[in-house]
Amino acid sequence: MSEFGQNKPIKVIIPDAIGFVDYFKELKKFSSLIIVFAYQEIKASYAQTYFGILWGVIRPLITLFIFTLIFKNFLKVSTESPYYLFAFCGIIAWNFFFQISMNASTAVLVNQNLIRKMYFPKIILPFAKVLVSGVDFGLSLIMVFLLVLFEGNILGPQILALPCFILLNIFCGLAIALWMNTLNIKHRDLNQIIPAILGFAIWVTPVFYPADIVPSKLQILLYANPMAGVIKGYRFAFLGESFPEWPYWISIGLAVLIAIAGASYFAKTEDKMVDYV
């Protein structure tokens, strides 16, 4: 009998799943796409607007003005530093966290046509959103520097801790965003629930008020909130207020671990994302 008549076993080759470390090595090859995607979105966001990129400063200043009226003038909240500086530190940290959480959470969904057409590590999409959010944040950061100098304050050596708290700020946003990208593909209702939760969360975060006005019995709610510690870190760096107490670092550490776990899960499941978008 000829070879064509013989039944030969079929060898199926299944590629090994890429490891977490190898995935980020692959990400490094495509890292320039992060800047490309971010630049395109920034350009589109401010196209045909009169003030353009200055909206990154105008929006937080409007928020600052409103809440200064409410908390400083009506509720008579007292702070160690000038209230507008105290509140502005909280606003820029919270806005950065909120923008990363919301914008990066739907990065895969809103780019579903793109990911069907070309290959690249999909985690690039939420990372690009971090850069987009960083434009407004950077402008606001400059404003804080100028306002602190305007008040005649001298930035002490504690300002060197600021990059650490900025990085932790990013981790807090990615802790939500990376998990959301993997979960909301199959559970779209999450896109409606998470904004409502974060809209409430700002009121249990000391953005506009000092943490010490919260009753001692409820302090655990602040300690469980990683952004409370991050905001306290911004005020430490800019205004010389007290360094975040150790309970804050537990929640901040958990946020960092959740973000890393989210990145790992994202890497393991990204090949299946195309099937659902």
C-alpha positions, 0 to 999 in steps of 0.5 A: 500500500502506498503512503497515501493510503496509510493513516498517519497521526496528525500532530497538533502544535499548540503554542505555549501561553506567553508568560508575564515577563515575556509579555512585557518584553513584547510590550517593550517592542511596541512601546512607541505605539503608546505615544502614537495613540496618546498623541492622536487622542490628545490632538482629537480631544482639543481640536476645534476648541477655543482654549485648546489644551488650556482646558486642562487648567480651566476645568480644575480651577472651576471645580476649585472655585465651586468647592472653595465657596462650599467648604471654606465659606459656607461650611467654614472648614479650616486647614493648616495651609491656605484652603485653595492650595489644600483643596487643589492638591486633592483635586488634581490627584483625584482627577488624575485617578478618576480620568485613568480609571474611567478613560482607560477602563474602556480602552479595549472596547472603544478601539475594537476595530483597531485590535481586529486589524493589527497585532500589538499588546492590547495593554498598550491601549490603557497605558496610552490613556494614562498619558492622555490623562497625564496632560491635564494632570501635568498642567494642573501640577504646574499650577500648584507649583506656581500657586505655592510660590505665589503664597511665598512658600518654599518647597522643602526637600519633601517635594522629592517624594512627589514622583513616588506619590504620582506613581502610586496615583497611577497605580490606583487608577490602573488597579480599576482600569486593567480589571475593568478592561478584562471584565466589561467586555463580557459584562457591559453593565460594569460600565454603568456601575463603576462611574456611579461608585466613583462619583460617590467615592469622592465624598468619602475621600478627603479631597475637599476636607481634612481627614481629621474632621472625620470621627475616629470611629469612621477613620477606618473608611479613610484608611481603607481608601488608597487615594486618601493616602495618596492625596495626603502624600501630595499635601506632604510634598507641596505643603509640608503637611504630615506624612501619610500614617502607616494604615494608609500604606496598607491600602496603597500597597493593596492597590499596587498589588491589585494593579499588578494582578490586573496586568497579569490577568490582562496579559493572560486573557487578551487573546480572547478579547477579540472574540468578545469585542 
